[in-house]
Amino acid sequence: MTTYTVPLRDMRFVLHDVCNAADTLSVLPGYEEVSADLMDAVLEECAKLCEGVLFPLNQTGDKEGCTIKDGVVTTPKGFKEAYAQYVEGGWCGLTASPEYGGQGLPETIDYLVAEMVGSANLSFGLYPGLTQGTILALAAHGSDDQKKNYLPKLVSGEWQGTMCLTESHAGSDLGLLRTKAVPNGDGSYAVTGTKIFISAGEHDMTANHVHLVLARLPDAPEGSRGISMFLVPKFLLNADGTPGKRNAVSCGSIEHKMGMKASVTCVMNFDGATGWLVGPPHKGLAGMFVMMNKERMFVGGQGISQAETAYQSAAAYAKDRIQGRAASGPQRPDKAADPIIVHPDIRNKLLYARSVTEALRALGVWAHLQVDISHKHPDANVREHADDMVGLMTPILKASGTDLGSDITNSCLQVLGGHGYIGEHGMEQLVRDVRITAIYEGTNAIQALDLVGRKLGIGGGRLFAGWLKEVDQTLASLKGRNDLREFVLPFQDAMARLSAATVWLNEAAATDPNARGAAANEYLRLFALTVLGWMWVRMAAVATAKTDSGDPYYETKLQVGRYFMSRVLPQTGAVDAVMRSGSSPLMALSEAAF
Ligand SMILES: Cc1cc2nc3c(=O)[nH]c(=O)nc-3n(C[C@H](O)[C@H](O)[C@H](O)COP(=O)(O)OP(=O)(O)OC[C@H]3O[C@@H](n4cnc5c(N)ncnc54)[C@H](O)[C@@H]3O)c2cc1C
């Protein structure tokens, strides 16, 4: 069996000690009441739900999966009741505006809530995760009527939100999509087309679905500049706002997938379904990006969530399973062999998992604080800088959270040997479940292209320069701290490598059209490892100052950080070298030779 206890201590350490979240948030208009105690209370309450209700449904949900009969989708046993509890607890509307029934809490808290929900049950967490993105998109671009009619029920969680982008011939390249929207003459549109791979497109847990659908108007220009966004409910609303007549949208079939079997993935048919334009015509992609950016960071957190569960499960197994003797002599002479945790290779896997997961969590919290600042800070310059940081870190968090999360989950399976591969222990489910996170919400290759092709270029490198200032501030605040040399020096090496790689990339791209594409994944990895190194410097600075407290947590933190600095961060050297090999090793082979 896998095991999972919400890492509340580590979450509090990152929130309060490293990121000083309460002080940062409580000066933002609307968040005056946000204190450390309040945040702790929210996290503790959610932890009970995750450990007591959602985690026990994880393996059974995987075994049973979702089923469809006559277009009606049934979620696995226990999901409906668990979802009702989730709604009852107000978890769907944690960050939504109180105007629509939400609790108006910061995104930073929601990020940690989503991590623990994902760790407990990745499939379950995707349902409310999608609704939250729908809420953001409607709040940003919906008309007053759309907000009034749909937001309260989405915020309460009584209705499900979805994102309907993908078509069979239009995945990464949404400019190819063909779904049509024709004006009905009464302000509504008839939406016709088939969307595939739609998460939560149809199920039995909510009374209505609110689909946000990308489609083309009759006069739409070709490509991504001709895409509009429509709101298409499953049930049209009666005059009193309750769900009424069934709309012409239906689930044709559901996918049989490698993992996340309790999260339904639907083929959705829109047969002249009644919909309403959200935002201006032909600007739907920009509108949808409000949802996509939220979901990209959410999906990064999904990767981290699986790494955490895998780590905890592998660590428990490694202390229990006895095989072989320690190289330094028997550690448990009373037993026939020592627990496998004595072996350096097992420790390597566990420390890799833990050191990366803890740094990713810190990055997730820091990045979401930037989200909150970018939404609420009274000073426009501060908001712009925070927004820049969010823009820069979104592809990094999404791609590294999910790539490293997948790698860690796989490596933790190895700790269980053959027992990891068979179904009984649940580790193989984690590996299957996490795999999609590197693919959906824009594959990680697309994230890397977003970083090198778009984010680095904005404002002549303003985002990267803004982040360098953040790093400089950290280093300036640690000046003279000789006790941190083992963290600061390797981090400075990685920073120098990243800065030089950024210059190299721009120069290479000036003469080679394939340079960015060839370098993108390695550049993103180099950037991500360096950012994680930055997080470790910040965590080590706090932990070092607290080791005298007598709490062993801080010494353990430093040990884990030392592992990262000596065995993970140096990988930047190899990644950098691979990146600098340029595009010719990739492009030299003719297509026919493959
Ligand atoms: C379980 C599941 C749930 C999903 N949920 C949703 C949902 O709720 N809503 C929704 O709209 N979609 C959803 N999707 C779709 C998902 O977002 C897409 O699968 C994803 O964006 C990739 O598109 P594709 O599968 O068509 O792959 P393709 O776009 O065909 O890509 C194939 C490969 O080519 C690479 N590639 C493509 N273009 C480029 C390029 N320009 N440069 C370099 N490499 C490139 C990709 O990285 C990938 O490796 C879901 C998919 C799955 C499997």
The ligand as an SDF file (V2000), in Angstrom:
LIG
                    3D

 53 58  0  0  0  0  0  0  0  0999 V2000
   -5.9580   12.4890  -20.0670 C   0  0  0  0  0  0  0  0  0  0  0  0
   -6.0020   13.7360  -20.8780 C   0  0  0  0  0  0  0  0  0  0  0  0
   -6.7480   14.8250  -20.4260 C   0  0  0  0  0  0  0  0  0  0  0  0
   -6.8220   15.9750  -21.2070 C   0  0  0  0  0  0  0  0  0  0  0  0
   -7.6460   17.0110  -20.8100 N   0  0  0  0  0  0  0  0  0  0  0  0
   -7.9060   18.0180  -21.6950 C   0  0  0  0  0  0  0  0  0  0  0  0
   -8.9480   18.9740  -21.4380 C   0  0  0  0  0  0  0  0  0  0  0  0
   -9.5830   18.9520  -20.3810 O   0  0  0  0  0  0  0  0  0  0  0  0
   -9.1940   19.9120  -22.3770 N   0  0  0  0  0  0  0  0  0  0  0  0
   -8.5180   19.9720  -23.5620 C   0  0  0  0  0  0  0  0  0  0  0  0
   -8.8130   20.8170  -24.3780 O   0  0  0  0  0  0  0  0  0  0  0  0
   -7.5100   19.0880  -23.8240 N   0  0  0  0  0  0  0  0  0  0  0  0
   -7.2120   18.1170  -22.9270 C   0  0  0  0  0  0  0  0  0  0  0  0
   -6.2290   17.1980  -23.2160 N   0  0  0  0  0  0  0  0  0  0  0  0
   -5.4510   17.3410  -24.4350 C   0  0  0  0  0  0  0  0  0  0  0  0
   -4.0070   17.7170  -24.1840 C   0  0  0  0  0  0  0  0  0  0  0  0
   -3.9070   19.0360  -23.7160 O   0  0  0  0  0  0  0  0  0  0  0  0
   -3.2290   17.4600  -25.4770 C   0  0  0  0  0  0  0  0  0  0  0  0
   -3.1170   16.0470  -25.5980 O   0  0  0  0  0  0  0  0  0  0  0  0
   -1.8690   18.1110  -25.5150 C   0  0  0  0  0  0  0  0  0  0  0  0
   -1.9950   19.5070  -25.5390 O   0  0  0  0  0  0  0  0  0  0  0  0
   -1.0310   17.6680  -26.7120 C   0  0  0  0  0  0  0  0  0  0  0  0
   -1.7660   17.6800  -27.8990 O   0  0  0  0  0  0  0  0  0  0  0  0
   -1.7730   16.3620  -28.8160 P   0  0  0  0  0  0  0  0  0  0  0  0
   -2.1130   15.2210  -27.9410 O   0  0  0  0  0  0  0  0  0  0  0  0
   -2.6500   16.6110  -29.9790 O   0  0  0  0  0  0  0  0  0  0  0  0
   -0.2850   16.1910  -29.2710 O   0  0  0  0  0  0  0  0  0  0  0  0
    0.4130   16.9140  -30.5400 P   0  0  0  0  0  0  0  0  0  0  0  0
    0.1260   18.3630  -30.4990 O   0  0  0  0  0  0  0  0  0  0  0  0
    0.0870   16.1720  -31.7720 O   0  0  0  0  0  0  0  0  0  0  0  0
    1.9430   16.7000  -30.1990 O   0  0  0  0  0  0  0  0  0  0  0  0
    2.6320   15.4520  -30.4480 C   0  0  0  0  0  0  0  0  0  0  0  0
    4.0870   15.6440  -30.0660 C   0  0  0  0  0  0  0  0  0  0  0  0
    4.6600   16.6690  -30.8830 O   0  0  0  0  0  0  0  0  0  0  0  0
    5.2240   17.6840  -30.0620 C   0  0  0  0  0  0  0  0  0  0  0  0
    5.0210   18.9710  -30.7100 N   0  0  0  0  0  0  0  0  0  0  0  0
    3.8790   19.4750  -31.2370 C   0  0  0  0  0  0  0  0  0  0  0  0
    4.1060   20.6950  -31.7380 N   0  0  0  0  0  0  0  0  0  0  0  0
    5.3870   20.9840  -31.5250 C   0  0  0  0  0  0  0  0  0  0  0  0
    6.2280   22.1100  -31.8020 C   0  0  0  0  0  0  0  0  0  0  0  0
    5.7540   23.2150  -32.3830 N   0  0  0  0  0  0  0  0  0  0  0  0
    7.5180   22.0350  -31.4100 N   0  0  0  0  0  0  0  0  0  0  0  0
    8.0050   20.9620  -30.7890 C   0  0  0  0  0  0  0  0  0  0  0  0
    7.2860   19.8770  -30.4980 N   0  0  0  0  0  0  0  0  0  0  0  0
    5.9870   19.8970  -30.8710 C   0  0  0  0  0  0  0  0  0  0  0  0
    4.5150   17.5870  -28.7220 C   0  0  0  0  0  0  0  0  0  0  0  0
    5.3190   18.0870  -27.6630 O   0  0  0  0  0  0  0  0  0  0  0  0
    4.2720   16.0970  -28.6090 C   0  0  0  0  0  0  0  0  0  0  0  0
    5.3980   15.4610  -28.0700 O   0  0  0  0  0  0  0  0  0  0  0  0
   -6.1040   16.0500  -22.4210 C   0  0  0  0  0  0  0  0  0  0  0  0
   -5.3260   14.9700  -22.8490 C   0  0  0  0  0  0  0  0  0  0  0  0
   -5.2940   13.8190  -22.1090 C   0  0  0  0  0  0  0  0  0  0  0  0
   -4.5150   12.6460  -22.6460 C   0  0  0  0  0  0  0  0  0  0  0  0
  1  2  1  0
  2  3  1  0
  2 52  2  0
  3  4  2  0
  4  5  1  0
  4 50  1  0
  5  6  2  0
  6  7  1  0
  6 13  1  0
  7  8  2  0
  7  9  1  0
  9 10  1  0
 10 11  2  0
 10 12  1  0
 12 13  2  0
 13 14  1  0
 14 15  1  0
 14 50  1  0
 15 16  1  0
 16 17  1  0
 16 18  1  0
 18 19  1  0
 18 20  1  0
 20 21  1  0
 20 22  1  0
 22 23  1  0
 23 24  1  0
 24 25  2  0
 24 26  1  0
 24 27  1  0
 27 28  1  0
 28 29  2  0
 28 30  1  0
 28 31  1  0
 31 32  1  0
 32 33  1  0
 33 34  1  0
 33 48  1  0
 34 35  1  0
 35 36  1  0
 35 46  1  0
 36 37  1  0
 36 45  1  0
 37 38  2  0
 38 39  1  0
 39 40  1  0
 39 45  2  0
 40 41  1  0
 40 42  2  0
 42 43  1  0
 43 44  2  0
 44 45  1  0
 46 47  1  0
 46 48  1  0
 48 49  1  0
 50 51  2  0
 51 52  1  0
 52 53  1  0
M  END
$$$$
